Amino acid sequence: MPVLKSESAPTIEVKKGLKRKLIYTGDLMTAVLDFSNGPWDAPEPPHSHPHAQTTYIVSGEIIFYCEGEPDIHLGPGDMFYVPGGKEHTIKLLTPTARLVDNFSPIREDFL
C-alpha cells in the first residue's frame, strides 16, 4: 500500500499564506491546503477547471461560492462538490484553515 507520511510530504508554497501537499495516482489527486492569511475581506477570484472536485473542511471557516448555487458558510466537518467546468471560489473567514481537495482526473497544473 503506497503511503505518504505528512512529515516527508513535499510542501509547496503556492503563494503567501497558502501551502499545499499532494498525493496522487494516475486518475485521482488529493491536495491538503493550509491557509494562514485570513480572514479575507473578499473572496478569491472565481475559477473553473475540467476536473470534478470534492472538498472536506478540516479546520477553519469559509464561505463557498459556486456558479448557480447559493453562497454557504462552511466549517469543520463540512464538505462540498464542484462538477467540472463550474466557476467556484471561497472566502476565508478565520485566521487559518485546512481544506482537503480531491480531483479526478489529476490536476496536471499542480505538478
N, C-alpha and C positions, 0 to 999 in steps of 0.2 A: 504494500500500500504506500503510494507516494505521500510524503509528509513534508510540510514546510513549517518549521518551528519559528515562532514570532521573532525571537532574538536573532535568528540568522537570515530572516527575510530581508532582501534589499528594500530600503525605504527611499522613495523618490520624493523630493520636494518639488511638487507641481508648480507651486507659487508660494509667496509669503503667506503663511497661515494655513497651508494645505499640504499634508503629506499622504502618500499612498503606498500600500503594499499590495502585491499581486500574486495570485496563483492561478494557473490555467492549464487546460488540456487543449486538444485540437478544436473543440467547439464550445467550450464553457470557460468563463473567466469570473473570478471573484476578486473584487478590489476592496480593501479596507481603507477608508478615508478618515483621516484625523484632521479636524478643523480646529484652529486655535486663534482665530482672528475675529471672533464675534463679540457682541451681536452686531449684525449688519443693519445699516439704515435702509437699504434697498435690496431686493433680490438680485442674484447674478443674472446676466442676460440669458434669455431662453435659448435653448439649443435643441437639436434633434439629431438622431443617428438611426441607421437601419437596424440596429440591434434591439432585441427585446431586453428589457431591464427590470429586475426586481431589486428593491432596496429594503434593508432592515435597519431601523434606528436603534443603535446600541445605547447611546447616551446623548444628552443634549436635546434641544427642541428646535424644530424648523417649521416653516410654512412651505407646503408643497404646492406648486403651481403646475397644472397640466392642461394643455390645449383642450377646450371643450368641457372641462370639469371645474367644479367649484374649488376655490383655494381652501386648503385644510391644514389645521395645526396638528403636528405630529410630534410624539415624544418617544421615550424608551419603550421598546417592545412593539411599536407600530411598524407597519410595512406598506410599501406601495409598489405598483406595477406600471410600467410605461411600455406600450406597444411600439415597435419600430416605426420611425417616421413622425411621431408626435412631438411637438415642441413642449419642453418642460424645464423647470428650474426649481431652486429652493431659495429661501431666505433664512439665514441662521439667526435664531432668537436668543441663544445663550453664548457665553464666552467660548465654550468648546463644544464639540460634538464628534461622535464617531458613528459613521454610517458604513454599512456593508452592502456594496453593489454587486449584483450578478448579471452577467451579459451572455447572450447567445445570439449569434456566434461571438467569438472573442473580439475585443476591441484592438485591432492591429495598431491603431494610432496610440495606444497606451504602451506599446512595447518599445 
